[in-house]
């Protein structure tokens, strides 16, 4: 039986994923155009896992969710 990861691990995963994906999107505007809306939706669903700085970075880079 699988168990859910602890909340701290989920938060760390979300923060690292957001940082990595935003970095990639800054380097390639085409990726932002193709995948920005989907990433905004995904990261919006993770809002409860993100720190305030990470949430502000998502809003700044991808627009409000």
C-alpha positions in Angstrom: 0.0 0.0 0.0 1.3 3.4 -1.0 1.3 6.2 1.5 1.1 9.9 0.8 4.3 11.9 1.2 4.5 14.1 4.3 3.3 17.7 3.8 6.7 19.2 4.1 8.0 17.0 1.2 5.0 18.0 -0.9 5.7 21.7 -0.3 9.4 21.3 -1.2 8.4 19.4 -4.4 6.0 22.2 -5.4 8.4 25.0 -4.7 11.2 23.3 -6.6 9.0 22.5 -9.5 7.6 26.0 -9.8 11.2 27.5 -9.6 12.4 25.1 -12.3 9.5 25.6 -14.7 9.5 29.4 -14.4 13.2 29.4 -15.1 12.6 27.3 -18.3 9.8 29.6 -19.4 12.0 32.6 -19.0 14.5 31.1 -21.4 11.9 30.1 -24.1 9.0 32.4 -24.9 7.5 29.7 -27.2 7.1 27.3 -24.3 5.3 30.0 -22.3 2.9 30.5 -25.2 2.3 26.8 -25.6 2.2 25.7 -21.9 1.7 28.9 -19.8 -2.0 28.4 -19.3 -1.7 24.8 -18.2 1.1 25.6 -15.8 -0.8 28.6 -14.4 -3.7 26.2 -13.7 -1.5 23.5 -12.2 0.4 25.9 -10.0 -2.9 27.6 -9.0 -4.1 24.2 -7.8 -0.9 24.0 -5.7 -1.4 27.4 -4.1 -1.9 25.8 -0.7 1.6 24.3 -1.0 3.4 27.4 -2.2 5.1 30.0 -0.1 4.1 33.7 -0.7 7.3 34.4 -2.7 6.6 31.4 -5.0 3.0 32.3 -5.4 4.0 35.9 -6.3 6.5 34.6 -8.8 3.8 32.5 -10.5 1.5 35.5 -10.7 4.2 37.7 -12.0 5.4 35.3 -14.7 2.1 33.6 -15.7 -0.5 36.1 -14.6 -3.1 35.7 -11.9 -4.7 32.2 -11.7 
